[in-house]
Every structure is written in structure tokens, then in C-alpha cells.
Amino acid sequence: MRYEGNIYRPPSEARSYLLQVTVGCSHNGCTFCGMFKDKKFHLRDMKDVMTDLDLARQVYRHIDKIFLCDGDALCLAMNKLMPILEKIRHDFPEVKRVGIYGSPRDVLRKTPQELETLREAGIGIIYIGAESGSDKVLKHVNKGATRAQIIEAVQKVEAAGIPASVTFINGLGGKELWEEHAVETGTMISEMGASYVAFLTLLLEDGGTLADEVKAGTFHLLSAEEILAETLLVLKHTDVKKHCMLRSNHASNYVALRGNLPEDKDRMMEQLRTAMANTSLIKDERFRML
């Protein structure tokens, strides 16, 4: 299909049809992220989006899931999102779920009624990058949202009946703020009530200013063993009341975790302790990737 620039999607959308409705990221200011630095944010022409759906219907006999790209497609106004979803529902009746990235700001701009309408039209999951539960870390990486705003956004999505999948980045506080990052992330997971939580591990590429801080010696990366200790501290401070599926199976992670909170918390913590004691279980740096 037709795309502008590189396309990114969550691991769980690996087998989805990727439909680009926006190009780039409207915020595009996070210092750890270089994904969209080569793109100037803009909306794709809706005629092109609809044509892509027509082409997809000609090429694919069956599509289970569709993911709307790019970085925060939820920024689209309802009068642009709904025609896309209506065409998907009409032309692809077999589709079980439409997924979308949404920044906390995008979510908070939508009314509860609008989110419910999106759910009824087929949106089955919203991916939100929280990155950290610490306001200090969020400010340092220029996230563009506070801890309170992120929690409010996740709770708003869940209240509308749409599962939220929230991503955190291990190591984002560096050596300077790792403990605060871990503790505040753990308590945030407990408070926000997301259906899904995912861990990535910080892996910097040229294009983000955090990489420049590392080169300048003003930001210090954690070692693999320190990342595991930080993740262990995150889990220690989770006290989830609502069922939450946790994954850390992204290619950037040193150890893959898979379980449900709260029932698998102790098992996953023990898995981390085992890897810390036996470092041969830690993924080699050569095999980590974004």
C-alpha cells in the first residue's frame, strides 16, 4: 500500500493492515524519540485514504485487524475519523478491531460521548505512550503531558469501553532519576486502570536530543542489570485492582515478561531476579532493536 516515510506500529499490530491517515506526530517533541523527526506533520488527503482502503479490499480477501497510522491519528476530528471507520465497517465486515495511537492530549480533547461513538464505530484499542509515571522525567523528555493528564486520559478511554494499551520506557530516568521513575511508574500503573501495559527499554537513535545528552555526558544510561533492577522496583510498587495484561516482549527489552496483574506479579518479579543472578539470560546488546 502507499505510505509516506517510515511506518511504525505496536508489536500487537504486526498482522494488521496499516492504514496511514496522518503523517508524522503532531507533538514530535519528545527528546527520546527520533521516529518522526524526518516528517512534517500533516493530515493525509481523505480521498487518498479512501483509495487505499479500496486498494486493500482488492488485494486482501480477509483482514482481521486494521491499525490507523501515524503517531497520533486520534488527533483527527470526528468528521474525519468517522467516515474512515464507516467505510471500514461497510467494506471490511470481517474486521474485528481497529486500533489507533492517541496522545493524552488527543484523548482529553475528545468528549466521553465521542469516545463511545468511536468504540461503536469499531475502535477496539487505543495505544497511549505514557513513558513514565514521574513528572520530573516527563518534563525532562518534553513529553507534553503530566502524570495527572495521562492518568485522566487512560481512565477516560477505559470508561468509554475502549481498552487502553499504555507503554512505559524502562531506563528513561537515567541513573539520575531511575528510582523515582520506577516507583512513580509502578504507582501510576496501579492508579490508571489500563487493560494493557507494555514495557519498552530505552534505545536511542540519532534524531532525538536525549541522544545528544548522552554524548555530552549529562544523561547516563542504565546498564542491562540496572534496567532489570528498575523493572523489579516498578513491579514492586504496583497494586492493581483491575485485571491488567502486562508485556515486555518488545525487541528493545533485555528480558521478556508476559503475565497478568496482579496474579502473575510475583512470578514475573522472580523471573527478573533469576536473570539478575544469571546474566546469561539477558539479551545480548547486539540483538536489541526498536
C-alpha positions as CSV (number, residue, x, y, z in Angstrom):
1,M,0.0,0.0,0.0
2,R,1.0,3.7,-0.2
3,Y,2.9,5.3,2.7
4,E,4.8,8.5,3.3
5,G,8.0,7.9,5.2
6,N,8.7,5.1,7.6
7,I,5.7,3.5,9.3
8,Y,5.6,2.4,13.0
9,R,3.1,0.3,14.7
10,P,2.7,-1.5,18.1
11,P,4.0,-5.1,18.3
12,S,0.5,-6.4,18.7
13,E,-0.5,-4.9,15.3
14,A,2.1,-7.0,13.5
15,R,-0.5,-8.7,11.4
16,S,-2.8,-5.8,10.9
17,Y,-3.4,-3.9,7.8
18,L,-1.7,-0.5,8.3
19,L,-3.7,2.5,7.0
20,Q,-1.9,5.8,7.2
21,V,-4.3,8.6,7.9
22,T,-1.9,11.2,9.3
23,V,1.8,11.7,8.6
24,G,4.2,12.1,11.5
25,C,3.4,13.2,15.0
26,S,1.6,16.4,15.9
27,H,3.8,16.9,19.0
28,N,7.1,15.5,17.7
29,G,9.0,17.0,20.6
30,C,9.9,14.0,22.8
31,T,13.6,14.1,23.3
32,F,14.0,10.3,23.3
33,C,12.2,9.7,20.0
34,G,13.6,10.1,16.6
35,M,10.9,8.2,14.7
36,F,9.1,11.2,13.1
37,K,11.8,13.8,13.0
38,D,12.1,13.5,9.2
39,K,8.4,14.2,8.7
40,K,6.5,17.4,8.9
41,F,3.1,16.6,10.5
42,H,0.1,16.8,8.2
43,L,-3.2,15.0,7.6
44,R,-3.4,12.8,4.5
45,D,-5.9,13.7,1.9
46,M,-9.1,11.8,2.8
47,K,-9.5,10.8,-0.9
48,D,-6.1,9.1,-0.7
49,V,-7.1,7.3,2.5
50,M,-10.3,6.1,0.9
51,T,-8.5,5.0,-2.2
52,D,-6.1,3.0,-0.1
53,L,-9.0,1.2,1.5
54,D,-10.4,0.4,-1.9
55,L,-6.9,-1.0,-3.0
56,A,-6.7,-3.1,0.2
57,R,-10.1,-4.6,-0.5
58,Q,-9.0,-5.6,-3.9
59,V,-5.7,-7.1,-2.7
60,Y,-6.7,-8.8,0.6
61,R,-9.5,-11.3,0.8
62,H,-9.7,-11.3,4.6
63,I,-8.4,-8.7,7.1
64,D,-8.8,-9.3,10.9
65,K,-7.5,-6.0,12.2
66,I,-6.7,-2.5,10.9
67,F,-4.3,-0.1,12.5
68,L,-4.6,3.7,11.8
69,C,-1.1,5.3,11.5
70,D,0.9,7.6,12.2
71,G,2.0,8.8,15.6
72,D,-1.3,10.1,16.9
73,A,-4.1,9.5,14.4
74,L,-6.6,10.1,17.2
75,C,-5.9,13.8,16.7
76,L,-8.3,13.7,13.7
77,A,-11.6,15.4,14.2
78,M,-14.7,13.3,14.4
79,N,-15.9,14.4,11.0
80,K,-12.7,12.9,9.5
81,L,-12.4,9.8,11.7
82,M,-16.0,8.6,11.3
83,P,-16.1,8.4,7.5
84,I,-12.9,6.3,7.6
85,L,-14.4,4.0,10.3
86,E,-17.8,3.8,8.5
87,K,-16.0,2.8,5.2
88,I,-14.1,0.1,7.1
89,R,-17.2,-1.3,8.6
90,H,-19.0,-1.3,5.3
91,D,-16.2,-2.6,3.1
92,F,-14.5,-4.9,5.6
93,P,-17.2,-6.5,7.6
94,E,-14.8,-9.2,8.8
95,V,-12.6,-6.7,10.7
96,K,-12.7,-7.5,14.4
97,R,-10.8,-4.4,15.7
98,V,-9.5,-1.1,14.6
99,G,-6.5,0.2,16.6
100,I,-5.1,3.7,16.9
101,Y,-2.3,5.7,18.6
102,G,-3.6,8.5,20.8
103,S,-1.6,11.0,22.8
104,P,-3.0,12.0,26.2
105,R,-3.8,15.4,24.7
106,D,-5.8,13.8,21.8
107,V,-7.8,11.7,24.3
108,L,-8.6,14.7,26.5
109,R,-9.9,16.7,23.6
110,K,-12.5,14.1,22.8
111,T,-15.7,14.1,24.8
112,P,-16.9,10.9,26.6
113,Q,-19.7,10.7,24.0
114,E,-17.2,11.0,21.1
115,L,-15.1,8.1,22.5
116,E,-18.2,6.0,22.9
117,T,-19.1,6.7,19.3
118,L,-15.6,5.7,18.2
119,R,-16.0,2.4,20.1
120,E,-19.3,1.7,18.5
121,A,-17.8,2.5,15.1
122,G,-15.1,-0.1,15.5
123,I,-12.2,1.4,17.6
124,G,-11.2,-1.5,19.8
125,I,-8.0,-0.3,21.3
126,I,-6.2,3.0,21.9
127,Y,-2.4,2.9,22.4
128,I,-1.1,5.6,24.7
129,G,2.6,6.4,25.3
130,A,2.9,7.3,29.0
131,E,6.7,6.6,29.1
132,S,7.0,7.4,32.8
133,G,4.9,8.0,35.9
134,S,7.3,10.7,37.1
135,D,6.5,14.3,36.3
136,K,10.3,15.1,36.6
137,V,11.1,12.5,33.9
138,L,8.1,13.6,31.7
139,K,9.2,17.2,31.9
140,H,12.8,16.3,31.1
141,V,11.9,14.4,28.0
142,N,9.4,17.0,26.9
143,K,6.5,14.6,26.8
144,G,3.9,17.3,26.6
145,A,1.7,15.8,29.2
146,T,1.8,15.4,33.0
147,R,1.3,12.3,35.1
148,A,-2.2,13.5,36.1
149,Q,-3.2,14.2,32.5
150,I,-2.0,10.7,31.4
151,I,-3.9,9.0,34.1
152,E,-7.1,11.0,33.3
153,A,-6.7,10.1,29.6
154,V,-6.4,6.4,30.3
155,Q,-9.3,6.4,32.7
156,K,-11.4,8.3,30.2
157,V,-10.7,5.7,27.4
158,E,-11.5,2.8,29.7
159,A,-14.7,4.5,30.9
160,A,-15.8,4.7,27.3
161,G,-15.4,0.9,27.0
162,I,-12.2,1.0,24.9
163,P,-9.2,-0.9,26.2
164,A,-6.2,1.3,26.7
165,S,-2.7,-0.1,26.0
166,V,-0.2,2.0,27.8
167,T,3.6,2.0,27.1
168,F,6.3,2.8,29.6
169,I,10.1,3.1,28.8
170,N,12.5,1.4,31.1
171,G,15.6,3.5,31.7
172,L,14.0,6.8,30.7
173,G,15.1,8.4,34.0
174,G,18.7,7.5,33.5
175,K,21.0,6.9,36.5
176,E,19.8,10.3,38.0
177,L,16.1,9.5,38.3
178,W,15.8,5.7,38.0
179,E,14.3,5.1,41.4
180,E,11.7,7.9,41.1
181,H,10.9,6.7,37.5
182,A,10.4,3.2,38.8
183,V,8.3,4.0,41.9
184,E,6.1,6.6,40.2
185,T,5.6,4.3,37.2
186,G,4.5,1.4,39.5
187,T,2.0,3.6,41.4
188,M,0.8,5.1,38.1
189,I,0.0,1.6,36.7
190,S,-1.9,0.9,39.9
191,E,-3.9,4.1,39.6
192,M,-4.8,4.4,35.9
193,G,-6.6,1.1,35.4
194,A,-5.4,0.3,31.9
195,S,-6.4,-3.0,30.3
196,Y,-2.8,-3.5,28.9
197,V,0.6,-2.3,30.0
198,A,3.8,-2.7,27.9
199,F,7.4,-2.0,28.8
200,L,10.0,-0.9,26.3
201,T,13.6,-0.3,27.1
202,L,15.3,3.0,26.2
203,L,17.2,2.6,22.9
204,L,18.4,5.9,21.4
205,E,18.9,6.7,17.8
206,D,20.2,9.9,16.3
207,G,17.4,12.4,15.9
208,G,16.4,12.8,19.5
209,T,18.1,15.3,21.8
210,L,18.4,12.8,24.6
211,A,21.0,11.0,22.5
212,D,22.9,14.3,22.4
213,E,22.7,14.5,26.2
214,V,24.3,11.0,26.4
215,K,27.1,12.1,24.1
216,A,27.6,15.2,26.2
217,G,27.7,13.2,29.4
218,T,24.7,14.9,31.0
219,F,22.4,11.9,30.8
220,H,23.7,8.5,31.9
221,L,22.2,5.3,30.6
222,L,21.5,2.3,32.8
223,S,23.2,-1.0,32.3
224,A,21.2,-4.1,31.5
225,E,21.4,-5.2,35.1
226,E,20.3,-1.8,36.3
227,I,17.3,-1.9,33.9
228,L,16.2,-5.2,35.4
229,A,16.5,-3.8,38.9
230,E,14.5,-0.8,37.9
231,T,11.8,-3.0,36.3
232,L,11.7,-5.1,39.5
233,L,11.1,-1.9,41.5
234,V,8.3,-0.9,39.1
235,L,6.5,-4.2,39.7
236,K,7.1,-4.0,43.5
237,H,5.1,-0.7,43.6
238,T,2.2,-2.0,41.5
239,D,-1.0,-2.7,43.4
240,V,-3.5,-3.3,40.6
241,K,-7.2,-3.9,41.5
242,K,-8.4,-4.3,37.9
243,H,-7.1,-7.1,35.7
244,C,-4.2,-5.8,33.6
245,M,-2.2,-7.7,31.0
246,L,1.5,-6.9,31.1
247,R,4.0,-7.5,28.3
248,S,7.7,-6.6,27.9
249,N,8.2,-8.6,24.7
250,H,9.4,-5.7,22.6
251,A,12.7,-6.1,20.7
252,S,14.3,-3.4,22.9
253,N,13.9,-5.3,26.1
254,Y,16.6,-7.4,27.9
255,V,14.2,-9.9,29.4
256,A,10.7,-10.7,28.0
257,L,7.9,-10.7,30.6
258,R,4.4,-12.0,30.0
259,G,1.7,-12.1,32.6
260,N,-1.3,-10.6,34.1
261,L,-1.5,-8.3,37.1
262,P,-2.0,-8.8,39.9
263,E,-1.9,-12.7,39.8
264,D,1.4,-13.1,38.0
265,K,3.3,-10.2,39.7
266,D,5.4,-12.5,42.0
267,R,6.3,-14.8,39.2
268,M,7.5,-12.0,36.9
269,M,9.5,-10.5,39.8
270,E,11.2,-13.8,40.4
271,Q,11.9,-14.1,36.6
272,L,13.7,-10.7,36.9
273,R,15.7,-11.8,40.0
274,T,16.7,-15.0,38.2
275,A,18.0,-13.0,35.2
276,M,19.9,-10.6,37.5
277,A,21.6,-13.6,39.2
278,N,22.3,-15.4,35.9
279,T,23.2,-12.7,33.4
280,S,23.4,-15.2,30.5
281,L,19.6,-14.9,30.4
282,I,19.9,-11.2,29.5
283,K,19.5,-10.4,25.8
284,D,22.8,-9.5,24.2
285,E,23.0,-5.8,23.2
286,R,23.6,-6.8,19.6
287,F,20.1,-8.2,19.3
288,R,18.2,-5.2,20.7
289,M,16.3,-3.0,18.3
290,L,13.4,-0.6,18.0
